[in-house]
Amino acid sequence: MSGHEIARRTRTYIAELDALKERKLTLNSTGNTQQVCRSGRVTIHFNAAFDRQSSRSATGLLVQNAEGEILASQAVIHSEIATPSMAEAYAGLQAVKLGIFMRLNKIEIVRDSKTVIKKCRNTGIDKSVIGAIIRDIQTRKDRFQEIEFHFVPKPGNVDAHVIAKEALKRGVNFYLLGGIPESVRQVLENLWSEHPD
């Protein structure tokens, strides 16, 4: 590994730790959400937006309970991302990390990319370019009582897609309990009015 790569990974790790500290402050004030999360199955939708010119990506995450209520939403910006598949793999890793952070016991992680979902399900060693990220996902699976990865068609994952696109466009990270940002809500409402089915 080159010195440049080590420095980049160190910066990314420190940024993640800083973001985790901020999120803890938000989560600690609402213990009732954690009770809901621990009691039943929760779904985490994930998606990624990728900008080849800037080598940046954004992860969009939406957490819902069995009744479809939004428990949380999150966007995470990543830098020095080489390919769309790397952006997708990091988005999957962020979904798993969010489940751990929220102390979820039973989760279903869904995405409209069969390739990434298949790699996340696989228990063998992934020798592809994104193999290291997939290994990170695999090593965290035992933190859950139950964890499943499922493919859903694009219309079933539109909220996470919009979160990722808006985050990349604005260049912002966020973590929000119990809803989605107003900017994301407006984009979704416009989409629904254009395509009511």
Secondary structure, DSSP 8 states (H G I E B T S, - for coil): --HHHHHHHHHHHHHHHHHHHHHHHHHHT-HHHHHHHHHSEEEEEEEEEEETTTTEEEEEEEEEETT--EEEEEEEEE-S--SHHHHHHHHHHHHHHHHHHTT-SEEEEEES-HHHHHHHH--S---STTHHHHHHHHHHGGGSSEEEEEE--GGGGHHHHHHHHHHHHHT--EEEETS--HHHHHHHHHHHHH---
